Amino acid sequence: MPGADDAARQAVAAVWRIEAAKVVAHAARVVRDLGVAEELAQDVLVSALEHWPVNGIPNSPGAWLMAAVRRRALDHLRRQQVRSAAADLIAGELQAQQALYAPDAAAGLDERRAQARGDAVDDEVLGLVFTACHPLLPASARSALTLKLVAGLSTAAVARAYLVSEGAMAQRLVRAQRTLAEAGVPFEVPGGEELPARLAAVLEVVYLIFNEGYAASEGDDWMRPALVDEALRLARRLAALVLRRARAGRPLAPADQAEVHGLAALLELQAARMPARTDARGRPVLLADQDRRRWDRLLLRRGLAALAQAEALAPARGPYTLQAAIAACHARAPSAAATDWRRIAGLYGALAARQPSPVVELNRAVAVGMADGPAAGLAVLEPLRAEPALARYHWLPAVRADFLLRLGRVHEARAELLRAAALAGNGRERALLQERAQELAGGA
């Protein structure tokens, strides 16, 4: 039955988007080699594509994938005839955890056991992130490797994000994996002073994963909710880790603690908008047009609570806490018209002073334009047109189009919208920009 086969393959694709990072992390924890772990994970994906259409979709698809990759990891160790004490320890640990990860036990797990199972998987993914962000690797390789392994981006997509060729990015990723393997870097969340030394890089890549889920850089889906969920889980685990260290008498510096909670706040507040970010046909709905009644109230409360915690820890706010404060301005406004754009412009100014960036300045231009009018926003925006980093950033001409339209310069606005559409890598965004340009075709 072709229809049943198609349904099974679609199920494999959907489950894989959610579980891929966990499968890779589990394999990496066993074989201690990211390259091998990726190969084993791909073998499991192929196996699912072969077996699920024939045997049916398992009751616990994620547990099926985890069990399959564990078997392959153990087989790999046996084939390599590894007999070191470390390998024996890994094999013994896996066997001891057999019941915890057993696919047929998922439905009958009691609450505490289910929590332990989920925590173990989340800690493995967090360990994978810390490993990919090891200081042995250059900064660009850390974030690129994490986007490939945890966010599940293709090598081509990661290459586009870093403005290099696919071949160059493939070599960079292979070198990073080889460096970690040769150094014998443990696949775990570090302790002691290693953790704060690697924390900033981890926060950055968790934010990158969230952004790829919140506004996908490629494909036809505007959002990738599985990546948003993964980033939220990681941010929450980091916040819990910080709290555990503080209770154990080993707190991080207040500024570091604050930024962990600031990132968690930012992601919770942004994710709260997701139910309102698309219409019934799946088309993007921009912030000003969103039905705020559809925003997730639980996530808003969590985000505001995390922001209060961050601000209490460090009065001198860091970049993530400042961005969370901006998101909170939107969260607290009952309508788009009631938004405190002047405060947002001030917060973007503080962010630009703390972490200068053309994208931050672009966002400040939007806030200034909303607070003081389109001419003021356009004045902030104009110098950015010569910024090389924004040469292919589609939101620059899109924002400029909005200012021009509000100033009555319709034909110029339409030309900027068409330019933005040509630069957009996401199909939904491209369609939205083209639709807006088409509406202006008659000079309306």
Number of C-alpha atoms within 10 A of each C-alpha: 7 8 9 13 16 12 14 22 19 14 18 20 16 12 15 20 16 19 20 24 28 25 30 26 29 27 27 27 21 22 23 21 21 26 18 18 24 20 13 24 27 16 15 23 19 12 13 25 18 14 14 19 21 13 10 11 17 15 12 13 18 20 19 19 23 24 19 20 24 25 14 18 23 19 12 16 17 13 9 9 10 12 11 8 9 10 18 13 13 17 19 12 12 18 14 11 12 13 13 18 22 14 20 14 14 18 10 9 13 10 9 9 13 17 12 12 19 14 13 15 19 19 22 24 28 26 21 26 29 25 26 29 27 22 14 15 18 12 12 11 21 24 23 26 28 26 24 19 23 26 27 20 19 14 20 15 20 23 19 16 12 12 12 12 13 17 12 11 22 16 11 18 20 14 14 22 19 15 15 21 17 10 9 11 15 17 25 18 18 17 10 10 10 12 14 17 13 16 19 14 20 27 22 16 24 28 22 19 26 27 19 21 23 23 18 22 22 18 13 14 18 23 24 19 20 19 25 26 18 23 27 23 18 24 27 19 18 23 20 14 16 20 16 13 14 14 10 9 9 14 16 17 12 13 16 19 22 29 26 26 29 31 31 33 34 27 30 28 30 23 23 22 24 18 15 20 23 16 12 7 6 12 15 21 15 11 13 12 12 20 16 21 12 13 20 18 15 11 18 24 16 16 29 23 14 25 28 16 16 29 20 13 18 17 11 11 21 22 18 25 27 25 22 26 26 21 21 20 16 22 23 13 13 11 15 16 10 11 18 17 22 15 16 26 23 15 18 26 18 17 22 18 12 13 12 12 13 18 16 17 20 23 23 25 27 25 24 26 25 20 18 13 15 22 15 17 23 21 13 18 24 14 12 18 14 9 10 10 13 16 13 15 15 22 19 23 25 21 23 25 26 21 24 20 18 15 14 13 14 20 18 13 26 26 17 23 30 22 21 26 25 14 16 20 19 18 16 21 23 20 16 17 22 19 15 15 24 14 12 17 13 9 13 9
